[in-house]
Amino acid sequence: MKRRVFSGARPTGRQHLGNYLGAIQNYVALQDEYDCIYCIVDIHALTSLEDTGGLQKNIHEMMLDWLAAGLDPDRSILFVQSHVPEVMELHTLLSMVTPLGWLLRVPTFKEKAKLQPQNVNYGLVGYPVLMTADIVLYKGEVVPVGVDQEPHLELAREIARRFNNLFGYTFPEPEIKLTEFPLVLGLDGKEKMSKQLGNDIEIALSPEETVNRVMMAVTDPARRYRNDLGHPEICNIYRLQGYFNPLELDNIAEQCRSAKIGCVDCKMLLAQQINSSLEPFRERRTALAAKPQYIADVLADGAQRAQAIARETLREVKQRMGLL
Ligand code: SF4
């Protein structure tokens, strides 16, 4: 029996390089070793979305990227969170065993409350309980996350442990699996790459659009003129070269430090490498985009398979809690 991986991601639409390097590539690789369940968490998105008009389109575009990148519906369960409503029932049951103090201490709750003071809803506080329900409903044993999600995972482990202590062993405590490249900076070179911040490069862009986006990136601020000596260690373009052009990395560092290469040439080199490495992905994506019904079928099948597991877990939980 393979161990089970669970991971969820918000429906942010077309994915960017940060999603690709930090999560999607990892999701694809994990399929070889684990029994994988990947979910688009649309209910979580409601905690901060005031306009939900684009939600369905975002789900569709995101699934297109996932499938084109190599997520395989024959090897993984791919579905949308709200298509398996059992998760909301388990969320309510888990909320009864989760002390409020644990939730109010979560740093991201305080950050979110500051970011959207006009909309500090219950969902923001209960977010880690819903996230725990997402994982334990499918008895997820391993959860691949970036470092920023670590506190939530710790809390999920605590909630699962508390439930097990109160009602008997039911849930495995989900293990954290940190991704290899957890933090990809955006074009500003300061913040994490994010669609909201507008500092991203979408993987489905055309080669020309990719060149244009890369050219907008901030590099070493000390290199104001072509002949200024560079400091690759503080340059985000250099970090990205490490991913897309690893064999040239030492050479680029040496040329940057001695000003033998300018930032425009360096960026062009990176953009070309990104384009050639994403070419097969883009071809698959174009082919999949021509079959919208296929995406709907994958999600329907994924929801059906996920729901079979969810119903079984929920029945067990209710029995343990004395509800059946
Ligand atoms: S040459 Fe390349 S690595 Fe050096 S500062 Fe410019 S973009 Fe960054």
Residues whose N, C-alpha, C, O or C-beta is under 5 A from the ligand:
A	BS01	SF4	T219 D220 G230 H231 P232 C235 I237 Y238 C256 I261 G262 C263 C266
